[in-house]
Amino acid sequence: MQTLKTFLAPFGRGLVKLGKALMLPIAVLPIAGLLLRLGQPDLLNIAFVAEAGQAVFTNLPVIFALGIAIGFADENHGAAALAAYVGYVILTASLRVLDESIDMGVLGGIIVGVTAGLLYNKYKSIKLPSYLAFFGGRRFVPIVTGAVCLVIAGLAYFVWPPIARVIGAFGDWTITSGNIGLFFYGFANRLLIPLGLHHILNNLVWFQFGDFEIIKEGVATVVHGDLTRFFAGDPMAGPFMAGFFPVMMFGLPAACLAMIATAKTARRKAIGGLLLSMALTSFLTGITEPIEFSFMFLAFPLYVLHSLLTGLSMVIMNTLDVKLGFTFSAGLFDYLLSYGLGKNGLYLIPVGIVYGVVYYFLFKWAIVKFNLTTPGREPEETDQEAAPTAQETPAAAPAVQEQAPAVTGEDFPPADDQSRGAKYLRGLGGKSNIKTIDACATRLRLEVADAEKINTPALKALGARGVVKAAGGAVQVIIGPEADLISDEIKKYLK
């Protein structure tokens, strides 16, 4: 079993890294959706604004190639993006000659992006003979990426048609299976969040499954995926997004209220401010990870219940024939943005209110009935460890004294540096403990030399919602929307 884990560890780390890299291209979708929606005849009726937004959706494969290459490349260097663009141009041009019916879509962009990023890491410092020295180092990366993508095009000519048939068949089953496929998608989507792998599942559903043909000025263009088809005007698109709205706008905010109501009286006021801010973030933007990580590991049965309710929400909204979409997540902003393009959007209000009531009473009942450890209900010693004070008991003092030497020396910022980045660096075990660090929408993603050096209570005292340690030194610190800013603040010390 241990041998299997060792064998699979690099694959798992690669998937986690891909999940992180996917967030950069996905981050451009809100502006695309906003422009596309504002330019429609029922709003501003400005054709060039709508066309500007549509251009982003049309070019999603190359956008994914560029963004993922940057996400995979060391230092997130722009040379990898240039290499990805060169590789994508070569791939698509070659396939047009070999077989113009082959359309790799966003998956093609993902493959090129990963290839360019990995090749950058391997060849960024390559030394060539003196007469070719000009093409060494980073200049070599676009050259080798182009050559590799030419090979990929040749391989795709033979292997992509059967792969496309398998993907198409699975996509067709997912779409045509109706409530069964929707339930399992919603359920699996939430269960994959702890590993950050839900982005990979989402990209298949939102950007690959299902086809819709757009005819403009006599030219036919085929778009793929539930999200892309929705904003292209497909009346059948949207069921794989609509079910998230009741959960993110009503269900999880109500869960926060239930956790506040069941918190210990002495901690209710302090935990209430934190949970209410997370509830508002979820309602407005659809960013739910700070809430989910607040009880995911402390009370995992609640998280399974939440996953089941998400799958059920997908079924309910589909049964009511509700079609809604989003460019980022299922919050109020995206609801208002997509309402005019959707169908039966008003049903969200009564369904959402009912879902809020269900979440509140189910969570409150389960927490009390099974004495679950949700925020504000942790044992007293956990509270002391997370936020040590001068009045700590003698038994707790040695643990604090043992940790003190770990935050002194050249590996850490000076003691008088109390900036946020410095505090997080101390909690992460110092400069030498961090191999790589980056961030997605709500979490820091790191590779560390020794995961045991990470001070989880100290990070939680700084506002982290949770810490996930995986095999091979992969670590995720769940923070919230400020994760990217904190990542940059930490990187200043690493330079």
N, C-alpha and C positions, 0 to 999 in steps of 0.2 A: 504493500500500500504506500509506504514511504517513497519507494522508487517511482511509483506512478505520479505521486504528488510532485516529486523533483522534476520528472519529465514534463509535467503539465504546467509547472510554475512559469516558465518563460512565455508560454502561450497565454496564460492568464494575465500576465503583466502587459503583454502586447494588446490584449483586448481592452484592458483598463486604459492604456495609453491612447488607443484609438477612440474610446469613449470621450476622453478629455479633448483630443484633437478635433473631434466633430463639433465641439461647441463654438469654435471660432467661425466657421462658415455659417452655422445656424444663427449666429448673432446678427448677421446682416439681414435676416428675413423680416424683422419688424419694420425697418424703413421701407423695404420693398412692398410689404403688405399695405403700409400706410399710404405710400404714393399711388399704388394701384387702386386702392379703395377711394381715396380723395378725388382721383381723376375720373371716376365713373359718372355717367349722366345724371344719376339721382343725387349726386353731391355737388362737387365743383364743376363737373363737366369740362375738364381740361384734358384734352386728348394726350398732349405730350407728357403730362404728369403721370397718367395711367400707363403710357408706354414705357416711361422710365422704370416704373415698378415692375412691369411685365418683363422688362429686359433682364432683371435679376433672376426671376424664375426661369427664363429661357436659358440662362447661362449657369444654372446651378452646378452642372458637372465640373466645369472648369473652376468655379468658385470653391467647390469642395476640394478639388485637387490642390489649389493654392493654399487654402486654409489648413488642410491636414498636413501638407508638407511642412509648413511653419510649425505646427504643433508637434510633429515628430522630430524636427531638427534640433540639435543642440543649440543653445542660445536663441532658439526661435529665429534663426538667421534668415534674412530675406533671399539669400542666394538659393535656398531650397525652393522658395516660391517661384523664382525664375526658372529653375530646373523643372519644376512641376509643369509650368506653362509650356515650356519647350516639349516636354514629354507628352503632354496631353495633345498638343497640336500634331505631333508626329503620330501618335496613336490613332486619332480620329481621321487624319488624312490618309493613313495607310489602310484603315478599315474601309474607307469609302471606295478605294480602288479594289481591295480584295473582295468585299461583299458589302455593298451599300445598305443592305437590309439589317446589318448588325448595328444595334444601338445599345451600348453598354450603360447609358444613362449615368446616374449619380454614382453607381457602383464603379463605373470606369474611372470617374474622377477620384473616388476613394482609393482605388488600386494605384493610380498614378501618384497621388499625394503621399501614400505610405512609401512607395518605391523611391520617390525623390527625397523624402525625409531620411530614410535609412541610408541611401547612397551618399547624402550630404555628410552624415555622421561618419561614414566609413572613409570617404575620400577628401574631406575638407582640408587635410594637411598633407596630401600626397605630394611627393617630390618626383619630378620627371627629369630626364637627362637635360643638360644645360641648354642644348639647342631647342628644347621644347619647354623650357622652364616657364615661359610666359603662360602656358596652359595648365600649370600645376595649381595645387591648392584648390580654393573654392571655384576657380574658373573651370576646373576639370569636371565639376559636378553636373552642370547642364549637358556637357558632352556625353558623359557616361549615362546619364538619365535618358537622353534621347536615344542612345544605342539600345539600352535595355527596353525602352518602350517600343522600339521597332520590333524587338524580339517578342514582346508581349502581344503586339498586334498580330504577328504571325501565328502565335499560339492561339490567340482568341479566334482566329479564322476557323480553327478546327474544334476548339473546346467550348467556345461561348454559345453556339446555337443549342447544344443539349443543356448547358447550364441555364440558359435563358428559358428553356422549356420547363425545367424543374422549378425555377423561381416563379415563372408565370403560372404554373399549375398550383403551386403553393399559395401564391397571391390570389388566384381565382377562387381556391377553396376558402381562403380566409374571408374573402369578400362575399362569396355566394353562400357560405355556411350560415350567414346571418348572425343570430344571437349567440350561437356556440362559439364562433370565431371571435366575436366581439368580447364575450365574457373572458375567454382565456387570454386575449390580448391585454385587456385591462388588468386582470389578475397578475399576469407575468410582468407587465410593465412596472408595477409597484414592487414586486418581489426582486427585480433586478437592480433596483435603485441602490441598495447597500454596496454593490460592486461597481456601480457606475456604468453598467452594461445596458441599461434601458435605452441609451441613445442609439445603440446598434440596432435593436429591435425597432425603435421608432423610425430610423432612417429607411428600413425596408418598407414599413407600412406607409409612411408619409411621402416617400420620394420614389418608390419602386413599384409597389403593387397597384395594379389597375392602370388602364390606358384611357386617354381622352384626346380626341383629335380636334384641333383648332384650325379653322380655315380662314385665312386673312389675306385679302387681295389675291385670291386664287391659289395661295400657297398653303398646303396642309402641313401642320406641325403636330406631332404626337407628344403629349406630356404624360408623366407617370407619377403615381403616388397619390394618396388621399389628400394631402395638403396642397400639392401643386395643382391637382385637378380641381379642388374646391375654388381656388382663386383664379383658375382659368375659366370658371363658369360651368363646370360639370354638375348638373342637378343631382347626380347620384353620390357625389362626394360629401364627406363630412362626418359619417358615422363613427369613424375612428378618432374623432376629436371631440364631438359633442358630449360624449359621456364623461369627459374630465371636468366640465364646467360645474355640475352640481357638487362634485367632490371638492374642487379647489376653491370655489367661491363661497360655498355654504358648509359642506361637511367638515373639512379640517378646521376652519375657524370655530365651528361649534365644538369640535373636539378640544380645542384650546380652552374654551369656556368650561368644559367638563373637567379638564385637568386642573384649572384654577379652583373650581368648586370643591375638588377632592384633595387639594393640597393641605398640608398642615397649616393650622391657623397662623402660627408665627411666621411662616414663610409665604403666605398667600399674597401679601401685598407686593413683595419683591418679585416673586415668580409671575404674578399677574401682569406686571408691566412688560416683562419679556415676552410672555405668550401672546398678549394682546398685540404687540408690535409685529410678531410673526403672523398672527391671524390677519392683520390688515394687509401685510405683504402678500399673503396667499390670495386674499380676496381681490386685490387690485391687479396683481401681476401674474398670479398663478405659480409663483415660486413657493414650493411646498417643502423642500428638503429640510429647512431648519426645523419645521414642525415635526416632520416624520422622524428625523434623527433624534429628536428630544425624547421619543418613547420607543424607538425601534429596537434598541438593545436593552433598555431598562424593562420594557414590557412587550416582548415579542408577540405574545398572543394577540395583543391589541393591533399590532402591525399586520398580522395575518387577517384579522377582521377587517381592517382598513382596505387591504388588497381585495378581499372578497366583495366588499361594498363598491369598490371601484369597478370591478367586473360587472356587478349588478347594475350600476349606473349606466354602463355602456348599453346593456340590454334594454333598460327602461327608455332611454332616449331614442334608441333605434325603433322600439315598439311604437313610440309616439311619432315616429317619422320626423325627428328633429335633425336638421342639418346645420351644424355650426363649425367654424374653423378658427384657427389661430396661426399666427406667424411665430410666436414665441411660447406661450403657454395659456392655459384656460382661465385667465383672470378677467376682471371687469373691462380693462382696456381693450383686450382682444375681442370680448363679447360685443362691445359697441362697434368695433371696427368691422366685424364679420357679419353683424346682424342683417344688413341689407342684402348680403350675398346668400344668406342661408335660407332655411325653411322652418317654419313653426318655432322660431326663436323665443317667442313669448312663453312657451311651455317651460322654459328654464326656471322662471320665477316660482311657480307653484312646486315644481319638482325639487328645486333647490331648497325651498323653505322646509318641505317635508324631509329632505335629506339632512338638513341641519338639525331638525328635531331628533331624527333617528340617531345621528352621530352623537348628539349630546347625551341622550338617555342610555344608549348602548355603552358608550365609553364610561359614563359615570357608574352605571351598574356593574360593568366588568371590573373597573378599578377597585370599587369597594368590595364586591363579592369575592374577588380573588386576591385582594390586597396587593395589587400591582404597584410596582415602584415607578411611578411617573414623576415628572418634575415637581418638586415641592414635597415629595413623599420619601425622599432618600433617607437612609439611616443617618443618625446624627454624626457618626464618625466620618461619613462621606462628605458631609457639609464642611466639617472642620478641615478635612484634607484638601478640599477644593479651594477653601478660602481661609488659610491659617491666620490666627490672631494671636495677640500677646497673651491671651488668657487660656491658651491650649493646655490640656492636661499633660503631666509629666510623661505619660506613656506615649503621647504623640510627638514629643519634642525630639527624641533620637532620630525619627524618620526625617524630620526637617533638617537636623544637623547633618545627616548623611548626604542629603541632596545639595547642601550648600557648596561644597567644593566643586560640584559639577557646573556651576555657573560663574566661575572665576577663571582668569587667565586669558591668553590671547585668542582662544577659540570663541570667546564671547565678547559682546560689547562692554564698554566700561560700566562699572556699577552705577555711575551717576546718569547714565543714558537710560531714561525711562520712556522712550518713545515706543509706540505700538510695535514697530518692526523689531526693535531690540528685545522686547518682552517675548514676542512669539519665537524669536531665534533661540532665546534661552530655553523656552519650553520644548523646542524641537531638538535640543541636545547639542547646539552649537554649530559652528560653520563646518567643521570636519565631518559631522554626522549627516550633512545634507549632500547627496550626490546630485540630484536634480530637483527642481521645484517649479511648479506651474499652478495654474488655477483654471477651473471651469466656472460655471455660473455661480455656484454656491460653495465650492469646496477647494481647499488646497490639495494638490496631488504631488506627492513626493516619492523619491527613492532615497532611502537612508541607509547608512552603514550599519546601524544597530537600532532596531525599533524599540529595544528596551530602554534606551536613553531618553525616549520621548516622555515628558512629564504630562500625562493626561490631565490630572487635576489642575495643574497650572494653566494649561490651555483652556480648560473649561472656565477657570476663573477669569480669563481674558475675554470670554464670550463665545468660545467654540461650543457647538451643540453636541459634538461627538467626535470620536477618533476611531478610524477603522484601520487595523493593521492586517495586511495580507501577506502571503508568502513572498519570499525574495526581497524583503525590505520595502515593499510598496505600502505607502501610508496615505490615507485621506483624512483631512481635518475639515469637518463640516462647519462652516462659519455663517454663510448667508450671502447676500448680494455684494458684500464688501470683499469677498475672497480675492478677487483679482487685484484690488488696491493693496491688500495686505501682502500678497505675493510680491508685488513690486517693491514694497517697503522692506521686505526681508532680503530681496535680491541685492539691494544697495549695500548691505553688509557683506554679501558673498563676493562682490566684485573686489 
